[in-house]
Amino acid sequence: MKRPPIRILDAAGSPGDIGRLHGSTYADDIKVYTADRVALVAAGSWSGGPMATGEVLEIAESMLPAHEAFDADLHTEMTAMADAAGISHAEAVIVGGFTDFVDTVRAVMGGDVPTSVVEDDCTAVLIPDGRAAGQGFLGQTWDMHDTATDHVLLLRLTPDDAPPAVVFTTTGCLGQIGMNANGVAVGINNLTGLDGTRGVAWTSVVRGMLKTSSADEALTMLLDANLAGAHNFLILDRNGVGYNVEAMPSVRPVAKLEDTPIAHTNHTVDPDASAVQAPKDTGLLSNSTERLDRATELLAEGPVDAERLFELTRDPGAICRVSDDEYHIESSGAAVMRPATGDFWACWGLPSHNPYQHVPFPGDEVADA
């Protein structure tokens, strides 16, 4: 489905200023999205069994100290957003880090992992400098339940306490994919873990990593974080240093970017991470494997530029997901980042149907790619 250009919110100032602007501008969206996510957990299709709404919120409330301990300023931004939007701080944890939150809920409640856990099925790639004329890339689709697409948002941030950044996210969420003016880019794939904790959600960790000055600093922050749930993180900096990390709460194997592109989808490949990966629906595992194989095939040889990555995200055979009656997953957007030059391209909705936009750091005009 063709969609309008990606929504962009420019926000500057203190953490509270940024959070209040986010929350007040998109209050209605945030309330709708929050209610949907809380209901999914309470219904049990994601959490391993039905729960009272009060139980759901109590678990989220118990995670707030971990968010404040990880980064007090980001905690302030999140709670200011919640106050301005008219949701509770506990609800902000859920809407801002849903897939990690359900990992935590299952660990706390002891529930089975339902095969209906299907969201956030992204295809992501790291391209080394040697394959990209000396200027490597991080690119990915962001695939989610089709109800999430209308909540996609791009933040152009000028925080008082951190470098400017461009962040792909959804309303009510601190950040999911992004690049800062220091030339550090971060991307993700969702994983489903058995070892969830009352820790910090991945979205806060992405934003924390976007405060750093190098891939090595970002990696250290990720390895030290008290993670709530499982995600794969991709990191690339302007000097071509890159890492792929299958970051589970209890184990975090690291693969360094060398001469060959790294592709990753929604299943673990390292044995240590696989040991704490939750069982995956057979059809979804097959899809994840197919997308990984297709991305690897598309990048097997030759020089890579931004246009080639745009086309990879549009691939109709596997990578560009179209919603169907079984899983309702679609590619809700995509991003391609080149840290060496500070270039960020973003697409809202299906990349096969919509153009990319070139989105500079705050202060400059957005343009079609």
JOGIDA-V884326 format. One line per field, one symbol per residue. phi: phi as a letter, one per 20 degrees, with the letter a starting at -180 (. if undefined). A space follows every 10 residues. Layout:
phi = ???
This chain:
phi = .fcfgffcde ccofgfgfff fgfffcgfgf ffffgfffff fffnfddnrg cfgffgffff gfefgfffff afffffffff gfffendeff fffffebgff ffgfgfffem efeffffcfm eedcbddfgf dclncfccca ecdbgffegf efbddddcff dbfgbdcebc gncfrcbabd fenddccbcf cddedgcede fgfffgffff eedbfffffg fffefefebd beddcbdfen fbbdceeegd bbfddefded gddbccbfde gffffdefgc ggffffffff ffffffffdf bnfdcffffg fgfegefbfe edgcfedleb ffrbbcccgf dmecdccdnf ffdcfededf fgodefbff
